[in-house]
């Protein structure tokens, strides 16, 4: 990396990228450039600029804007194109990038720099007026929705920029700027503001991510997946994010741009379609994917674009994966020597382990149940509940203690709070790399996507069961059956490593035991356990028992106090207890 100034960092791959400084997205771009991979040039506004922006009441300092202009000049130098120049137009994407990946939670604006003159120039240069018009329409709609807050329908294939811009002005009273630099400034404001959006706050709260961090802004030269027959866009996972199987998994959308895939607005093709269409590009992509997984030591989620038969990588990040895949990939990577067993244990959460050990649909029940619809299995698991059609209804019902299933045409970042509240999610559109699929895998919510246009419309208030493993939605609440350790690939190995790494054993009984429930240190859903108080009570105890020991705080207290054994209560799973104990023992060792 090299800095234009303290306010803007040009991503060049020359030095090790710091995600705490420039965010996960910017760091991934810098790392890929450092590996010599094909990546469009980019620069980043550091996370600190987001903090300064909010501290200044939503104002971008003049010095920061001057640095942005220098960053644009650097992109122009590297591409031989200029922002706003019809003869050699530079278009850019403006993306968010926090230090911790928050897929789909913050704003992105593509094709920035489009104007009437640039559209005409792009048409002349490409020889494709339809491509230029479509790109202009995409920009106007996305800018209007994301930056100006316009509530308008997605434009059809025959839409024109003038019509879309007129709809935006009628809805918001504001115009899409005709000056590319005004567009850029407004887009940077929008990305910084999206850090404080309701959806982003809800996501951070759910995952325990600090609210006072901030997001970087990555400005990157555009490449076009919608330019001609040998262009397209896609998403590739280096391993299956549903099952964890060690084979590439992804989707390819000919003639599309990145947001077309992740938004769920289009139904992409399997990755094999790229191999059939452009085998040399497919092979180059898989080679790059293998290098990125090896370098990062984790399963990668890679966004790519092909323009005129040439591959470009836009970003890579550690893949959000279903709980079943989290277990298998952690064990496989450790077995392959890519990570240590302790790292494998750290990569699986107790919540993920609880999910894979949760009851599954009883086959004899499913065989005779009424199938409402079939779709793409997006996140494994089984859940039942009453169908609701919007995020607010899901939140309200869940707050009242009701199990609900969120069923929508597709999901967007605005639906995240409802997805967190719901027991399962179903969408009519989208594939296995859509917003709904990626977010539900991160949340561990069973989900089925792409069930068909209009399929969920008649389900309001109906009880359904969602089988995210099979991609099926059934009528009514169906019976389930227990899952054993042997039913989960890799779990036996993970538990064995946890048993070795934990200095505390998990037993079914002990002669002398401190019972925390009897001592009044019980698990209270309304109040977080006090690890210090628990550790104090356990000091010198030969064994401990209690509902609170199933929590992270309880395991932390056991690690602090050095209790030799934990007696498992009925309903407490040995694997989950051992995982927490091993994780806390490793954490305590690091702190020492």
Secondary structure, DSSP 8 states (H G I E B T S, - for coil): -EEEETTEEEE-SSS---HHHHHHHHHHHHHHHHTT-----EEEE-HHHHHHHHHTTS---HHHHHHHHHHHHHHHHHHT-EET-TTSEE-EEEEEEESS--TTSS-EEEEET--HHHHHHHHHHHT-HHHHHHHHHHHHHHHHHHTS--------TT--HHHHHHHHHHHHS----SSHHHHHHHHHHHHHHHTTSHHHHHHHHHHT--TT--EEEEEEE---TTSSTT-EEEEEESS-TTT--SS-EEEEEET--HHHHHTSSS--EETHHHHHH-HHHHHHHHHHHHHHHHHHTS-EEEEEEEETTEEEEEEEEE----HHHHHHHHHHHHHTTSS-HHHHHHTS-HHHHHHHTS-EE-HHHHHHS-EEEE-EEEE--EEEEEEESSHHHHHHHHHTT--EEEEES---GGGHHHHHHSSEEEESS--TTSHHHHHHHHHT-EEEE---TTTTTT-TT-EEEEETTTTEEEES---EE---GGGSTTHHHHHHHHHHH-SSEEES--SS-EETTTTT---BTTB---HHHHHHHHTT-S-EE-GGGGSHHHHHHHHHHT-SEEE--TT--HHHHHHHHHHHHHHHHHH-
